Amino acid sequence: MASFGELLAELRQDKKMTQRELGDILHVSVGTISNYEKGVHFPDIEKLVNLADYFNVTTDYLLGRCGNNLSPDVFKEIVVSGKTVGDFIRDLRQLPQERKQALALVISDMEFRAMINQHSERDRK
């Protein structure tokens, strides 16, 4: 599992930011950001929360305590007909195992068909 410093560096680089730019946002020096990324020092709780808010991730994600970098806001996103991502996950968790497996097959089929369509469109060009 990635360390706090590795995760911070990856998030910063994904935004194409320099350590100086991130330091300016947090009101700390470039050296402090460098030390965070090298694992020499860790931010205090206030800075940790500021980092999580800025990168739109959870503090658990920054601390390497979860396997995804989904923002908590993603669960509020409307997917269809007023149903959120969170609603779909709640509904999925309540399904019997055989229904979950059937749904997984449908999703795999849809992904496969989308991939075929994408290749077909590219071949036509």
TIPA-958345 format. One record per residue (C-alpha): residue number from 1; residue in one letter; chain; x, y, z. Coordinates in nm, 3 decimals, always signed. Last residue first. Layout:
<lomars>
LOMAR seq type mol      xx      yy      zz
LOMAR NUM    A   A       X       Y       Z
...
</lomars>
This chain:
<lomars>
LOMAR seq type mol      xx      yy      zz
LOMAR 125    K   A  -1.216  +0.633  -3.998
LOMAR 124    R   A  -1.431  +0.319  -4.017
LOMAR 123    D   A  -1.173  +0.121  -3.818
LOMAR 122    R   A  -1.195  +0.371  -3.530
LOMAR 121    E   A  -1.573  +0.338  -3.521
LOMAR 120    S   A  -1.544  -0.042  -3.513
LOMAR 119    H   A  -1.285  -0.025  -3.233
LOMAR 118    Q   A  -1.513  +0.195  -3.020
LOMAR 117    N   A  -1.813  -0.025  -3.094
LOMAR 116    I   A  -1.622  -0.337  -2.985
LOMAR 115    M   A  -1.512  -0.162  -2.662
LOMAR 114    A   A  -1.869  -0.050  -2.592
LOMAR 113    R   A  -1.990  -0.405  -2.652
LOMAR 112    F   A  -1.733  -0.542  -2.405
LOMAR 111    E   A  -1.827  -0.285  -2.141
LOMAR 110    M   A  -2.197  -0.367  -2.186
LOMAR 109    D   A  -2.127  -0.741  -2.161
LOMAR 108    S   A  -1.923  -0.690  -1.845
LOMAR 107    I   A  -2.208  -0.482  -1.697
LOMAR 106    V   A  -2.463  -0.753  -1.780
LOMAR 105    L   A  -2.236  -1.022  -1.633
LOMAR 104    A   A  -2.188  -0.822  -1.312
LOMAR 103    L   A  -2.566  -0.782  -1.287
LOMAR 102    A   A  -2.611  -1.158  -1.312
LOMAR 101    Q   A  -2.348  -1.211  -1.041
LOMAR 100    K   A  -2.520  -0.959  -0.814
LOMAR  99    R   A  -2.852  -1.131  -0.881
LOMAR  98    E   A  -2.701  -1.469  -0.781
LOMAR  97    Q   A  -2.563  -1.312  -0.460
LOMAR  96    P   A  -2.899  -1.179  -0.341
LOMAR  95    L   A  -2.940  -0.803  -0.386
LOMAR  94    Q   A  -2.922  -0.569  -0.086
LOMAR  93    R   A  -2.566  -0.453  -0.157
LOMAR  92    L   A  -2.665  -0.356  -0.510
LOMAR  91    D   A  -2.949  -0.135  -0.385
LOMAR  90    R   A  -2.716  +0.053  -0.148
LOMAR  89    I   A  -2.459  +0.088  -0.426
LOMAR  88    F   A  -2.722  +0.218  -0.666
LOMAR  87    D   A  -2.852  +0.468  -0.411
LOMAR  86    G   A  -2.495  +0.586  -0.342
LOMAR  85    V   A  -2.438  +0.647  -0.714
LOMAR  84    T   A  -2.748  +0.863  -0.701
LOMAR  83    K   A  -3.094  +0.796  -0.834
LOMAR  82    G   A  -3.285  +1.102  -0.958
LOMAR  81    S   A  -3.395  +0.930  -1.277
LOMAR  80    V   A  -3.042  +0.830  -1.377
LOMAR  79    V   A  -2.688  +0.866  -1.239
LOMAR  78    I   A  -2.716  +1.162  -1.000
LOMAR  77    E   A  -2.390  +1.220  -0.815
LOMAR  76    K   A  -2.420  +1.202  -0.435
LOMAR  75    F   A  -2.188  +0.902  -0.401
LOMAR  74    V   A  -1.922  +1.089  -0.599
LOMAR  73    D   A  -1.914  +1.356  -0.328
LOMAR  72    P   A  -1.722  +1.122  -0.094
LOMAR  71    S   A  -1.436  +1.162  -0.341
LOMAR  70    L   A  -1.317  +0.838  -0.485
LOMAR  69    N   A  -0.949  +0.769  -0.437
LOMAR  68    N   A  -0.978  +0.398  -0.384
LOMAR  67    G   A  -0.812  +0.134  -0.169
LOMAR  66    C   A  -0.857  +0.281  +0.174
LOMAR  65    R   A  -0.633  +0.349  +0.474
LOMAR  64    G   A  -0.334  +0.494  +0.288
LOMAR  63    L   A  -0.330  +0.810  +0.502
LOMAR  62    L   A  -0.434  +1.025  +0.209
LOMAR  61    Y   A  -0.725  +0.789  +0.139
LOMAR  60    D   A  -0.835  +0.797  +0.502
LOMAR  59    T   A  -0.821  +1.178  +0.488
LOMAR  58    T   A  -1.077  +1.153  +0.211
LOMAR  57    V   A  -1.023  +1.284  -0.140
LOMAR  56    N   A  -1.117  +1.611  -0.309
LOMAR  55    F   A  -0.756  +1.715  -0.371
LOMAR  54    Y   A  -0.806  +2.049  -0.193
LOMAR  53    D   A  -1.035  +1.905  +0.073
LOMAR  52    A   A  -0.799  +1.618  +0.154
LOMAR  51    L   A  -0.503  +1.856  +0.163
LOMAR  50    N   A  -0.686  +2.099  +0.391
LOMAR  49    V   A  -0.783  +1.809  +0.619
LOMAR  48    L   A  -0.418  +1.701  +0.641
LOMAR  47    K   A  -0.313  +2.063  +0.701
LOMAR  46    E   A  -0.551  +2.093  +0.997
LOMAR  45    I   A  -0.448  +1.752  +1.131
LOMAR  44    D   A  -0.077  +1.837  +1.135
LOMAR  43    P   A  +0.123  +1.741  +0.831
LOMAR  42    F   A  +0.367  +1.453  +0.840
LOMAR  41    H   A  +0.744  +1.476  +0.839
LOMAR  40    V   A  +1.032  +1.280  +0.682
LOMAR  39    G   A  +0.796  +1.076  +0.463
LOMAR  38    K   A  +0.966  +1.188  +0.143
LOMAR  37    E   A  +0.647  +1.355  +0.018
LOMAR  36    Y   A  +0.586  +1.533  +0.347
LOMAR  35    N   A  +0.951  +1.643  +0.360
LOMAR  34    S   A  +0.926  +1.784  +0.006
LOMAR  33    I   A  +0.609  +1.970  +0.101
LOMAR  32    T   A  +0.790  +2.114  +0.404
LOMAR  31    G   A  +1.091  +2.207  +0.194
LOMAR  30    V   A  +0.868  +2.391  -0.053
LOMAR  29    S   A  +0.755  +2.602  +0.241
LOMAR  28    V   A  +0.411  +2.612  +0.401
LOMAR  27    H   A  +0.104  +2.830  +0.345
LOMAR  26    L   A  -0.107  +2.530  +0.234
LOMAR  25    I   A  -0.186  +2.683  -0.108
LOMAR  24    D   A  +0.164  +2.830  -0.137
LOMAR  23    G   A  +0.317  +2.493  -0.050
LOMAR  22    L   A  +0.112  +2.327  -0.324
LOMAR  21    E   A  +0.243  +2.578  -0.578
LOMAR  20    R   A  +0.599  +2.538  -0.450
LOMAR  19    Q   A  +0.579  +2.158  -0.470
LOMAR  18    T   A  +0.490  +2.202  -0.834
LOMAR  17    M   A  +0.149  +2.122  -0.967
LOMAR  16    K   A  +0.055  +1.915  -1.270
LOMAR  15    K   A  -0.275  +1.819  -1.104
LOMAR  14    D   A  -0.177  +1.452  -1.135
LOMAR  13    Q   A  +0.165  +1.554  -0.999
LOMAR  12    R   A  +0.012  +1.683  -0.676
LOMAR  11    L   A  -0.206  +1.374  -0.633
LOMAR  10    E   A  +0.092  +1.146  -0.700
LOMAR   9    A   A  +0.318  +1.336  -0.461
LOMAR   8    L   A  +0.053  +1.322  -0.189
LOMAR   7    L   A  -0.001  +0.950  -0.241
LOMAR   6    E   A  +0.371  +0.877  -0.226
LOMAR   5    G   A  +0.413  +1.086  +0.087
LOMAR   4    F   A  +0.117  +0.924  +0.264
LOMAR   3    S   A  +0.254  +0.579  +0.186
LOMAR   2    A   A  +0.124  +0.348  -0.085
LOMAR   1    M   A  +0.000  +0.000  +0.000
</lomars>
